[in-house]
């Protein structure tokens, strides 16, 4: 599959990304913004006590990094408006029901999101195995409950960092 086809899959799509503060998550966010400026919106679920803290964390730990220098140079003064238009930080947690979002917010998000990229990880290696598997279960369950069907393929799509599955 060529790169243009892959980038085309993200045009006019709303994407929920978990794990965006991690190494691969940052790369994914930067790549999508750079090669597909027609993406509708990127929701970045990050661990934070509230939306203001999530916003601060996204600015410091993701878009504030050197990785985004190509985008900064390309867009110049418009870089901040690009980020404000396309990137929406969400305070949440994969280990909580409904991704740790208020039920009305989770429902609105479920109706709006076209693609979920689940790159979240629990970085405490002393966690019990049942806690670790919760990450694998929560995001697909959230997507399945939405009832949304991908308009192109007719399937529910959930991307993980190591696989692609149709639910």
CORZIHU-V350457 format. One record per pair of residues at least 4 apart in sequence whose C-alpha atoms are under 6 Angstrom apart, sorted by the first residue. I is the first residue (numbers start at 1). J is the second residue. D is the distance in Angstrom with one decimal. If there is no record, write none. Layout:
BEGIN
i->{I I}
j->{J J}
d->{D D}
END
This chain:
BEGIN
i->{4 7 10 11 11 12 12 12 13 13 13 14 14 14 14 14 15 15 15 15 15 16 16 16 17 17 17 17 18 18 18 18 19 19 19 20 20 21 21 21 26 27 31 32 33 41 41 42 42 43 43 44 44 45 45 46 46 47 47 47 48 48 48 50 51 51 54 54 55 57 58 59 59 60 71 72 72 75 81 82 83 92 92 92 93 93 94 94 96 101 106 109 110 116 116 117 117 118 119 134 140 149 149 149 150 150 150 156 156 157 158 159 160}
j->{8 36 39 38 39 38 39 40 39 40 114 40 41 42 113 114 42 113 114 115 116 42 43 116 44 116 117 118 45 118 119 120 25 119 120 25 26 25 26 62 62 31 35 36 37 86 87 86 87 88 89 89 90 90 92 91 92 91 92 93 53 54 91 91 90 91 89 91 89 61 62 63 64 64 75 76 79 79 85 86 87 99 100 101 99 100 99 135 100 106 110 113 146 158 159 159 160 160 161 138 144 154 155 156 154 155 156 166 167 166 165 164 164}
d->{5.9 5.7 5.6 4.9 4.6 5.8 4.9 4.7 5.5 5.1 5.9 5.3 4.7 6.0 5.0 5.3 4.9 5.7 6.0 4.8 5.7 5.9 4.6 4.7 5.1 6.0 4.8 6.0 5.1 4.9 5.3 5.0 5.5 4.6 3.7 3.8 5.4 5.9 5.9 6.0 5.8 6.0 5.9 5.3 5.4 4.6 6.0 5.9 4.9 4.8 5.8 4.8 5.8 4.7 5.8 5.5 5.8 5.8 5.3 5.4 5.7 5.2 5.0 5.3 5.9 5.1 5.7 5.2 5.4 5.6 5.1 5.2 5.3 4.9 6.0 5.4 5.5 5.0 5.9 6.0 5.2 5.7 4.6 5.6 5.2 4.9 4.8 5.8 4.8 5.6 6.0 5.9 5.3 5.3 5.9 4.7 5.6 4.7 5.0 5.9 6.0 5.6 5.3 5.0 5.0 5.3 5.6 5.7 5.5 5.0 5.7 4.6 5.9}
END
